[in-house]
Amino acid sequence: MSPEIKYLAFTALLTASLWIPYIVCQVMTNGPLSAENYVDPTPRPVPNWGKRAHRAYLNAIENFAPFAALVLVVQVTGKNDSMTAFWATSYFWIRVAHAVIFWAAIPYIRTILFVLGWICVIGLFVEVVK
């Protein structure tokens, strides 16, 4: 398995798991869902760390598609090399750090990590089109 596919799989698992802190916050704050919660979709109130966890999850989902698409294009076109492996590996670890920093409410570092993740996507794109 290529490093790009390996880190695509890791990123998929990370993205698929980032809902867990938000749900833990919901249960800790409001208890388990009741039948009424299934009828009324209004989100129950949570503390700020729960809101940040939810936003980190949504942000990961929004950014996964371009990353995944480019990794798959790299594979299909056979353009994987040390640079595409670097971009894919970096993207995963940056997204891990981004989620942790998002939960911790560290403002400027979060933005820097977001931009670095975007740069990884751009790096994959450049490798595809060159």
C-alpha positions as CSV (number, residue, x, y, z in Angstrom):
1,M,0.0,0.0,0.0
2,S,1.4,3.4,-0.9
3,P,1.9,6.0,1.8
4,E,-0.7,8.2,0.1
5,I,-3.4,5.6,0.4
6,K,-2.3,4.7,3.9
7,Y,-2.7,8.3,5.0
8,L,-5.9,8.6,3.1
9,A,-7.2,5.7,5.1
10,F,-5.9,7.2,8.4
11,T,-7.5,10.6,7.5
12,A,-10.8,8.9,6.7
13,L,-10.8,7.2,10.1
14,L,-9.9,10.4,11.8
15,T,-12.6,12.3,10.0
16,A,-15.2,9.5,10.7
17,S,-14.3,9.6,14.4
18,L,-14.3,13.3,15.2
19,W,-18.0,13.2,16.0
20,I,-17.2,11.3,19.2
21,P,-16.1,14.3,21.4
22,Y,-19.2,16.2,20.5
23,I,-21.5,13.4,21.4
24,V,-19.6,12.8,24.6
25,C,-20.1,16.5,25.4
26,Q,-23.8,16.2,24.6
27,V,-24.3,13.2,26.9
28,M,-22.2,14.7,29.7
29,T,-24.1,18.0,29.5
30,N,-27.7,16.8,28.7
31,G,-27.8,13.1,29.4
32,P,-28.8,10.5,26.8
33,L,-31.3,11.4,24.0
34,S,-34.9,11.1,24.8
35,A,-37.8,10.4,22.3
36,E,-38.5,14.1,22.2
37,N,-35.0,14.8,20.8
38,Y,-35.7,12.6,17.8
39,V,-38.8,14.7,17.0
40,D,-37.3,18.2,17.6
41,P,-34.0,18.5,15.7
42,T,-33.0,21.6,17.6
43,P,-29.5,21.0,19.0
44,R,-29.4,20.9,22.8
45,P,-27.1,23.4,24.5
46,V,-23.5,22.4,25.1
47,P,-20.5,24.2,26.6
48,N,-18.1,25.9,24.3
49,W,-15.7,23.0,24.1
50,G,-18.5,20.9,22.7
51,K,-19.3,23.5,20.1
52,R,-15.7,23.6,19.1
53,A,-15.6,19.8,18.9
54,H,-18.6,19.9,16.6
55,R,-17.0,22.6,14.4
56,A,-13.8,20.7,14.3
57,Y,-15.8,17.7,13.0
58,L,-17.6,19.7,10.4
59,N,-14.3,21.3,9.3
60,A,-12.7,17.9,8.9
61,I,-15.6,16.7,6.7
62,E,-15.5,19.8,4.5
63,N,-11.7,19.4,3.9
64,F,-11.6,15.7,3.4
65,A,-13.1,15.6,-0.1
66,P,-10.5,17.6,-1.9
67,F,-7.7,15.8,-0.1
68,A,-9.2,12.4,-0.9
69,A,-9.9,13.2,-4.5
70,L,-6.3,14.4,-5.1
71,V,-4.8,11.3,-3.4
72,L,-7.0,9.1,-5.6
73,V,-5.9,11.1,-8.7
74,V,-2.3,10.7,-7.7
75,Q,-2.8,6.9,-7.5
76,V,-4.8,6.5,-10.7
77,T,-2.3,8.6,-12.7
78,G,0.8,6.9,-11.1
79,K,2.2,10.2,-10.0
80,N,3.0,9.1,-6.5
81,D,6.5,9.9,-5.4
82,S,8.3,11.2,-2.2
83,M,6.6,14.6,-2.5
84,T,3.0,13.2,-2.7
85,A,3.8,10.9,0.2
86,F,5.1,14.0,2.1
87,W,2.0,16.0,1.3
88,A,-0.4,13.2,2.3
89,T,1.5,12.3,5.5
90,S,1.7,16.0,6.5
91,Y,-2.0,16.5,5.8
92,F,-3.0,13.8,8.2
93,W,-0.8,15.0,11.1
94,I,-1.8,18.6,10.5
95,R,-5.5,17.6,10.7
96,V,-4.8,15.7,14.0
97,A,-3.1,18.8,15.4
98,H,-5.9,21.0,14.0
99,A,-8.6,19.1,15.8
100,V,-6.7,19.1,19.1
101,I,-5.9,22.8,18.9
102,F,-9.6,23.5,17.8
103,W,-10.9,21.7,21.0
104,A,-8.3,23.6,23.1
105,A,-9.4,27.0,21.7
106,I,-5.9,28.1,20.7
107,P,-6.9,30.7,18.1
108,Y,-3.9,31.6,15.9
109,I,-2.3,28.2,15.8
110,R,-5.6,26.7,14.6
111,T,-5.7,29.1,11.7
112,I,-2.0,28.4,10.8
113,L,-2.7,24.6,10.9
114,F,-5.8,25.1,8.7
115,V,-3.7,26.9,6.1
116,L,-0.9,24.3,6.3
117,G,-3.5,21.6,5.6
118,W,-4.7,23.6,2.6
119,I,-1.1,24.0,1.4
120,C,-0.8,20.2,1.5
121,V,-3.8,19.9,-0.8
122,I,-2.3,22.5,-3.1
123,G,1.0,20.5,-3.0
124,L,-0.9,17.3,-4.1
125,F,-2.6,19.3,-6.9
126,V,0.8,20.7,-8.1
127,E,2.2,17.1,-8.2
128,V,-0.8,15.9,-10.2
129,V,-0.7,18.7,-12.9
130,K,3.1,19.0,-13.4
